[in-house]
Amino acid sequence: MKVLFCALPQLTHFYATVPLAWALRTAGHEVRYATSPDFAEAVTDAGLTAVAVGPADAEDDEEIAEEAPAGLPAPYDLAESGSDWTDGHAEAFDAMVTYAFGEFNAPILDDLVAFARSWQPDLVLWEPFTYAGAFAAAACGAAHGRVLFGTDFLGVTHEWIHAHVPDDRLTGWLTSTAASLDVPYTDDLRSGHFTVDQLPSPLRLASPELEYVPARYVAYGGPAEVPAWLRETPSRPRIAVTLGTSATLEYGGYTVQVTDLLAALSTMDVEVVATVDGPVPDNVRAVPYVPLDALAPTCAAAIHHGGFGTLLTFARHGVPQLTLPHDFDAPLLGRKLAAQGAGLTVDPAQASGRRIRWSVEQLLGNTGIRAAATALAEEIAAMPSPNDVVARLEELTTKHRGGRP
């Protein structure tokens, strides 16, 4: 069958879909990956076939935010809190639909729909912000589903709003946009026919109204080379410190005091590998980048920002983790990880050097935390691999694929 992937030009969103695209391709299916021209190189670097849609001079999405939001912003705090709908939620939702969905998808929408009508894919897979993928599927009668790159705070919130809010801004936008494309509105435009979720059940956030396809997380972070020093066995417990690309690329700085963090570790008998800038203590190896999936199995503990890919990479190797999460669903993921006993979480604003040192001592010495981290790794390993998921996607494509317009 023909499979069309699509994503907005964001590495985090794209990377989460690559192993599944590989699995479908090696199973014998034709795979194309549609994205903006300026992002096509990331697709081809992953060994996939790119389809450039939209203008080459689209605005850089790195300018989305000037300041990192703390936790899930309104209205997506509803996904966790279940609080009442307020005027503030309505205003924030209107802005989200207008900009994050409407304006961000607008540059690729027409070209993507035209390509889908021409190529006639059987299945379209899109990351949750790329609603252009849903419209492309509707335009050619393809089955379609979302591939998550974190918790499903979007799907859970959107289903709740659709059920409880009379003036559903998202449904209104989907309906009017579908009409402009000569595509009929159906409810699956909102969240796909199904959703591929790579989180193990203890870390998952799900809506009872949606169908989920579990898939084991496989780490991919772009082209990488394993350095020579990483092939040597560390002589002391190794601690990984990585605070995510969003801190430096999108929000202009870290949300924790890196100097305090490293100073707290400098008096411990450990080796620290840190992807940070600036001067570092003697027991710290500072590197601009290292493939986390190669680093993780050499580590006794990890300290990081709680991002989806980073957290799952260390989790799949059974590494106890200290998360210092701030933006979007990272605090939620950190709390869920801590609730399983597989790590600890600290608000970055409360992350003093003394508290970080105590936390790392717990990760290294608490047998309960280490056992829970091992159990979580075993649960991840028991999930269907991307290769295993292909057969399920074939079944869902047969079930949901409509007539050809």
Legacy VTK file of the C-alpha trace (Angstrom):
# vtk DataFile Version 3.0
C-alpha trace
ASCII
DATASET POLYDATA
POINTS 405 float
0.000 0.000 0.000
0.970 3.647 -0.314
1.678 5.461 2.950
2.014 9.224 3.271
3.595 10.721 6.383
3.436 14.435 7.078
4.768 16.727 9.781
5.327 20.391 10.465
8.998 21.400 10.337
9.819 20.502 13.938
12.523 17.926 14.670
10.874 16.567 17.812
7.623 15.948 15.933
9.398 14.391 12.962
11.855 12.173 14.855
9.021 10.392 16.678
7.624 9.145 13.353
10.804 7.923 11.654
11.069 4.344 13.020
7.464 3.641 12.016
8.148 5.008 8.528
11.159 2.703 8.280
9.069 -0.265 9.432
6.413 0.340 6.798
9.013 0.773 4.094
10.917 -2.411 4.973
7.593 -4.263 5.034
7.326 -3.488 1.338
5.026 -0.471 1.379
5.646 2.698 -0.622
6.408 5.532 1.802
6.553 9.259 1.102
7.151 11.998 3.671
5.594 15.399 3.002
6.890 18.504 4.723
8.029 22.029 3.916
10.911 22.426 1.429
13.264 23.833 4.057
12.748 20.717 6.196
13.093 18.125 3.433
16.779 17.564 4.211
15.889 16.210 7.663
13.660 13.652 5.915
16.281 12.579 3.400
18.939 12.424 6.155
16.696 9.787 7.749
16.809 7.727 4.561
13.217 8.558 3.611
11.776 10.006 0.414
10.680 13.612 0.851
7.851 15.435 -0.883
8.254 19.206 -0.594
4.950 21.011 -0.100
4.357 24.717 0.366
6.722 27.630 -0.152
10.450 27.399 0.489
10.524 30.616 2.490
8.027 29.701 5.229
8.577 31.407 8.569
10.911 29.666 10.978
8.927 27.899 13.690
11.714 28.580 16.173
10.031 31.956 16.719
6.877 30.351 18.107
7.496 31.405 21.694
9.581 33.967 23.497
9.162 32.336 26.877
8.669 28.714 27.809
5.181 27.975 29.143
5.053 26.308 32.539
3.346 22.957 32.111
0.335 22.416 29.875
-1.095 25.787 28.778
-4.821 26.487 28.683
-6.978 24.834 27.520
-4.793 21.706 27.641
-4.529 21.840 31.415
-8.018 20.296 31.204
-6.437 17.038 30.059
-4.978 16.545 33.506
-7.005 18.696 35.878
-10.544 18.171 34.592
-11.372 21.713 35.685
-14.305 23.739 34.396
-14.333 25.527 31.035
-13.688 29.252 31.478
-13.512 32.339 29.291
-9.744 32.061 29.585
-9.859 28.537 28.188
-12.041 29.720 25.306
-9.682 32.595 24.474
-6.591 30.378 24.623
-8.268 27.701 22.507
-9.236 30.237 19.871
-5.609 31.371 19.644
-4.402 27.778 19.478
-6.731 26.886 16.617
-6.005 30.117 14.767
-2.223 29.985 14.987
-0.853 26.562 16.006
-3.274 24.710 13.740
-4.550 27.243 11.207
-1.534 29.402 10.384
1.105 26.712 10.863
-0.703 24.325 8.505
-1.699 26.956 5.951
1.626 27.011 4.013
1.512 23.280 3.223
-2.234 22.637 3.092
-3.085 23.192 -0.577
0.018 21.467 -1.934
-0.396 18.501 0.408
-4.034 17.993 -0.529
-3.136 18.267 -4.233
-0.357 15.693 -3.824
-2.678 13.302 -1.982
-5.278 13.590 -4.738
-2.585 12.856 -7.308
-0.630 10.079 -5.539
-3.686 8.455 -3.899
-2.185 7.084 -0.672
-4.043 4.333 1.155
-2.902 5.550 4.568
-1.880 8.977 5.875
0.000 9.270 9.166
0.404 12.724 10.727
1.814 14.131 13.928
-0.884 15.787 16.052
-0.215 19.385 14.979
-0.253 18.629 11.242
-3.982 18.801 10.535
-3.103 19.209 6.862
-2.571 15.451 6.939
-6.153 14.819 8.011
-7.456 16.991 5.180
-5.166 15.235 2.695
-6.562 11.863 3.775
-10.135 13.080 3.450
-9.410 14.447 -0.010
-8.410 11.019 -1.355
-10.458 8.679 0.839
-7.422 7.355 2.739
-7.391 5.931 6.237
-5.467 8.178 8.567
-4.068 8.333 12.065
-1.900 10.407 14.345
1.574 9.426 15.598
2.144 10.951 19.035
5.419 12.540 20.160
4.344 12.799 23.806
1.219 12.376 25.883
-2.071 12.803 24.040
-2.995 16.057 25.741
-4.302 17.342 22.408
-6.606 14.400 21.722
-7.911 14.156 25.287
-8.676 17.876 25.446
-10.190 18.080 21.972
-12.543 15.177 22.642
-13.626 16.748 25.949
-14.241 20.135 24.313
-16.195 18.569 21.462
-18.446 16.803 23.975
-18.940 19.656 26.462
-18.420 23.033 24.743
-21.235 24.217 22.416
-19.040 26.591 20.404
-16.223 24.173 19.573
-13.675 26.368 17.826
-11.667 23.429 16.465
-14.701 21.733 14.899
-15.694 25.053 13.365
-12.263 25.528 11.810
-12.120 21.927 10.570
-15.579 22.268 9.018
-14.854 25.552 7.228
-11.427 24.421 6.033
-12.845 21.143 4.731
-15.495 23.067 2.802
-12.847 25.319 1.245
-11.045 22.182 0.006
-14.249 20.562 -1.261
-13.850 17.851 1.396
-16.748 16.644 3.564
-16.409 17.187 7.312
-16.304 14.028 9.420
-15.382 13.704 13.085
-12.207 11.751 12.301
-10.657 15.010 11.027
-10.292 15.977 14.677
-8.100 13.094 15.869
-7.739 10.590 13.028
-9.249 7.137 12.715
-6.696 5.937 15.300
-3.666 7.136 17.239
-0.243 5.501 17.495
0.975 5.921 21.094
4.593 5.093 21.959
4.287 5.581 25.715
3.967 2.543 27.994
0.628 2.384 29.806
1.876 3.852 33.141
2.972 7.044 31.356
0.058 7.313 28.939
-2.712 9.925 28.777
-5.650 8.659 26.748
-9.221 9.542 25.794
-11.841 6.759 26.065
-13.378 8.070 22.829
-10.259 7.345 20.753
-8.659 4.142 19.466
-4.987 3.764 20.341
-2.357 1.561 18.733
0.513 0.893 21.177
3.968 0.919 19.609
7.320 0.469 21.316
9.459 3.595 21.274
12.611 3.273 19.165
15.094 6.085 19.607
16.008 8.218 16.614
17.666 11.596 16.944
19.035 12.265 13.489
22.369 11.319 11.895
24.907 10.530 14.611
28.293 8.948 15.268
29.295 7.127 18.449
32.476 8.798 19.770
35.496 6.703 20.746
35.276 7.616 24.439
31.747 6.213 24.618
32.999 2.789 23.561
35.089 2.562 26.759
33.592 1.302 30.037
33.342 4.160 32.556
35.480 3.755 35.672
32.923 5.521 37.867
29.116 5.726 37.808
28.187 7.822 34.791
25.511 10.510 35.065
24.001 11.966 31.900
22.881 15.597 31.970
20.891 16.886 29.001
18.399 19.716 29.103
16.903 19.533 25.624
17.171 21.534 22.438
14.054 23.572 23.258
15.904 25.358 26.038
18.454 26.845 23.687
16.667 26.887 20.327
13.172 28.099 21.206
13.211 29.687 24.634
16.605 31.380 24.845
18.016 29.686 27.938
17.810 26.849 30.426
15.112 26.700 33.076
17.594 25.490 35.710
20.864 26.943 36.956
23.323 24.715 35.103
26.319 25.919 37.129
24.576 24.979 40.398
23.576 21.601 38.970
27.102 20.724 37.867
28.650 22.104 41.047
26.391 19.793 43.058
27.741 16.823 41.117
31.377 17.987 41.190
31.986 16.667 44.723
30.491 13.235 43.996
32.543 10.250 42.854
30.835 10.152 39.453
31.578 10.914 35.834
29.189 13.432 34.280
28.469 13.645 30.560
26.664 16.921 29.898
25.330 18.418 26.675
25.726 21.984 27.940
27.753 25.056 27.058
30.246 26.903 29.191
32.969 26.034 31.739
32.473 22.800 33.665
34.004 21.067 36.726
36.785 18.482 36.313
34.491 15.449 36.527
32.281 16.703 33.672
32.716 15.821 30.016
30.927 18.577 28.064
29.823 17.574 24.580
27.693 19.470 22.045
25.803 16.292 21.147
25.938 12.570 21.789
23.462 9.917 20.562
21.396 9.256 23.674
20.569 5.685 22.724
24.300 4.914 22.756
24.945 6.904 25.930
22.003 5.621 27.999
23.118 1.995 28.551
26.438 3.244 29.991
24.702 5.445 32.570
23.834 4.796 36.197
21.425 7.771 36.257
20.212 10.632 34.097
19.187 14.238 34.741
17.139 15.945 32.059
14.240 18.224 31.094
11.602 15.474 30.892
11.122 15.542 27.130
9.357 12.589 25.510
12.273 11.237 23.479
14.876 11.770 26.191
12.734 10.240 28.942
11.803 7.176 26.876
15.376 6.627 25.669
16.654 6.362 29.222
13.540 4.462 30.341
13.975 1.752 27.689
17.470 1.113 29.086
16.256 0.953 32.704
18.111 4.087 33.806
16.772 5.876 36.943
15.978 9.474 36.069
15.721 12.880 37.688
13.482 15.126 35.591
13.594 18.915 35.867
10.580 19.572 33.632
9.031 22.877 32.705
7.287 23.102 29.342
4.096 21.516 27.998
3.620 17.866 29.037
7.128 17.352 30.461
5.955 18.012 34.070
3.118 15.522 33.543
5.518 12.898 32.207
7.911 13.552 35.094
5.152 13.051 37.645
3.991 9.851 35.970
7.552 8.503 35.927
7.988 9.345 39.619
4.617 7.764 40.446
5.951 4.494 39.009
8.940 4.762 41.321
11.342 4.781 38.351
12.696 8.251 39.038
12.273 11.558 40.790
11.031 14.923 39.576
11.834 18.421 40.801
10.388 21.745 39.696
13.294 23.647 38.057
12.522 26.632 40.266
13.189 24.412 43.316
16.218 22.643 41.869
18.902 23.780 44.311
22.298 22.146 44.197
21.673 20.375 47.498
18.349 18.977 46.302
19.879 17.752 43.043
22.709 16.013 44.886
20.275 14.310 47.262
18.146 13.201 44.335
21.123 11.717 42.481
22.208 9.881 45.619
18.735 8.346 45.737
18.885 7.319 42.073
22.247 5.639 42.639
21.579 4.013 45.984
17.856 3.331 46.293
17.254 -0.253 45.218
13.507 0.379 44.914
14.027 3.102 42.310
16.432 0.939 40.350
14.033 -2.020 40.437
11.158 0.163 39.248
13.292 1.538 36.406
14.118 -2.020 35.365
10.437 -3.001 35.498
9.500 -0.026 33.302
12.167 -1.017 30.776
10.720 -4.520 30.686
7.232 -3.113 30.061
8.548 -1.014 27.177
10.354 -4.035 25.706
7.093 -6.016 25.803
5.260 -3.456 23.645
4.823 -4.204 19.914
7.795 -3.017 17.872
7.207 -0.724 14.872
7.603 -3.829 12.692
4.903 -5.608 14.708
2.599 -2.596 14.371
2.648 -2.706 10.567
0.142 -5.573 10.419
-2.260 -3.649 12.665
-1.951 -0.558 10.453
-2.724 -2.688 7.413
-5.915 -3.913 9.125
-6.947 -0.387 10.096
-6.289 0.869 6.584
-8.588 -1.795 5.152
-11.224 -0.912 7.756
-11.195 2.878 7.294
-10.145 3.462 3.713
-13.073 5.002 1.863
-14.037 5.299 -1.759
-11.820 7.269 -4.113
-13.222 10.653 -5.104
LINES 1 406
405 0 1 2 3 4 5 6 7 8 9 10 11 12 13 14 15 16 17 18 19 20 21 22 23 24 25 26 27 28 29 30 31 32 33 34 35 36 37 38 39 40 41 42 43 44 45 46 47 48 49 50 51 52 53 54 55 56 57 58 59 60 61 62 63 64 65 66 67 68 69 70 71 72 73 74 75 76 77 78 79 80 81 82 83 84 85 86 87 88 89 90 91 92 93 94 95 96 97 98 99 100 101 102 103 104 105 106 107 108 109 110 111 112 113 114 115 116 117 118 119 120 121 122 123 124 125 126 127 128 129 130 131 132 133 134 135 136 137 138 139 140 141 142 143 144 145 146 147 148 149 150 151 152 153 154 155 156 157 158 159 160 161 162 163 164 165 166 167 168 169 170 171 172 173 174 175 176 177 178 179 180 181 182 183 184 185 186 187 188 189 190 191 192 193 194 195 196 197 198 199 200 201 202 203 204 205 206 207 208 209 210 211 212 213 214 215 216 217 218 219 220 221 222 223 224 225 226 227 228 229 230 231 232 233 234 235 236 237 238 239 240 241 242 243 244 245 246 247 248 249 250 251 252 253 254 255 256 257 258 259 260 261 262 263 264 265 266 267 268 269 270 271 272 273 274 275 276 277 278 279 280 281 282 283 284 285 286 287 288 289 290 291 292 293 294 295 296 297 298 299 300 301 302 303 304 305 306 307 308 309 310 311 312 313 314 315 316 317 318 319 320 321 322 323 324 325 326 327 328 329 330 331 332 333 334 335 336 337 338 339 340 341 342 343 344 345 346 347 348 349 350 351 352 353 354 355 356 357 358 359 360 361 362 363 364 365 366 367 368 369 370 371 372 373 374 375 376 377 378 379 380 381 382 383 384 385 386 387 388 389 390 391 392 393 394 395 396 397 398 399 400 401 402 403 404
